[in-house]
Amino acid sequence: MVELIKQGVYLINGNEIRTDATGLPTPDEARENTITYGILRSHDVDGSKGKKMRIRFDAMMSHDITYVGIIQTARASGLEKFPLPYAMTNCHLGCQEVRRYLRAR
């Protein structure tokens, strides 16, 4: 069942939902302790510790389903060469392998 929650909540240990933030970090502190925040902050060229970042990436990666759309869009806009390294993963087949492995167990 899906439940609509209209305010911010904390997910504790992957299964407990808490709306009371007593004893928990503030939303800003919690955000700054995520893997995503660390990755984005490491690519921030501004270096200031605010909510806004100026991101510069040194490479680009996408999964196989997105690849065709990216190439088509790039070609349609006149791009002949990517200005940074571009790698493609094969996660679609990888997901199939994981499913096959789990079924076999």
C-alpha positions in Angstrom: 0.0 0.0 0.0 1.2 3.5 -0.8 0.8 6.3 1.8 1.1 10.0 1.0 3.1 11.9 3.6 2.8 15.6 3.2 5.8 16.7 5.4 9.4 15.7 5.6 10.2 12.5 7.4 13.3 10.5 8.5 13.7 6.9 7.4 15.6 5.1 10.2 17.3 1.8 9.4 15.3 1.4 6.2 12.0 0.6 7.8 11.0 3.1 10.6 9.5 6.4 9.5 9.7 9.3 12.0 8.2 12.7 11.7 9.6 13.9 15.1 13.2 15.1 14.6 14.1 15.2 18.3 17.6 13.9 18.7 18.1 13.7 14.9 20.2 15.9 12.6 18.6 18.9 10.9 17.6 18.4 7.3 20.7 20.3 6.1 23.0 18.2 8.3 21.3 15.0 7.1 21.6 16.0 3.4 25.3 16.8 3.9 25.9 13.2 5.1 24.6 11.4 2.0 26.8 9.7 -0.6 25.2 11.9 -3.3 26.0 15.1 -1.5 29.7 14.0 -1.2 29.9 13.3 -4.9 28.3 16.5 -5.9 30.4 18.6 -3.4 33.6 17.0 -4.7 32.7 18.4 -8.2 31.8 21.9 -6.9 34.2 24.4 -8.4 33.0 27.3 -6.2 34.1 25.7 -3.0 31.7 27.6 -0.8 29.6 25.6 1.7 26.2 26.8 0.8 23.1 25.2 -0.7 24.1 26.3 -4.2 26.9 24.5 -6.1 28.7 25.1 -9.4 29.3 21.6 -10.7 31.9 20.6 -13.2 32.2 16.9 -14.1 35.3 15.3 -15.5 33.4 12.4 -17.2 29.9 11.2 -18.1 28.3 7.8 -17.7 24.9 6.5 -18.6 23.2 3.1 -18.8 22.5 1.4 -22.1 18.8 2.5 -22.4 19.7 6.2 -22.2 22.7 5.9 -24.5 20.8 6.1 -27.8 18.9 9.2 -26.7 22.0 11.0 -25.6 23.8 10.2 -28.9 20.8 11.2 -31.0 20.4 14.5 -29.1 24.1 15.2 -29.4 24.1 14.6 -33.1 20.9 16.6 -33.7 22.4 19.6 -31.9 25.5 19.4 -34.1 27.9 17.9 -31.5 30.5 15.8 -33.3 32.7 15.0 -30.3 32.0 14.8 -26.6 34.0 17.4 -24.6 34.6 14.9 -21.8 35.0 11.1 -21.6 31.8 9.2 -21.9 31.3 5.6 -20.7 28.3 3.4 -21.1 27.2 0.7 -18.7 25.3 -2.4 -19.5 23.0 -2.3 -16.5 20.0 -3.6 -18.3 21.7 -7.0 -18.9 23.3 -6.7 -15.4 19.8 -6.5 -13.9 18.7 -9.6 -15.8 21.7 -11.5 -14.5 20.9 -10.5 -10.9 17.3 -11.7 -11.4 18.5 -15.0 -12.8 20.9 -15.4 -9.9 18.2 -14.7 -7.3 15.8 -17.1 -8.9 18.4 -19.8 -8.8 18.9 -19.5 -5.1 
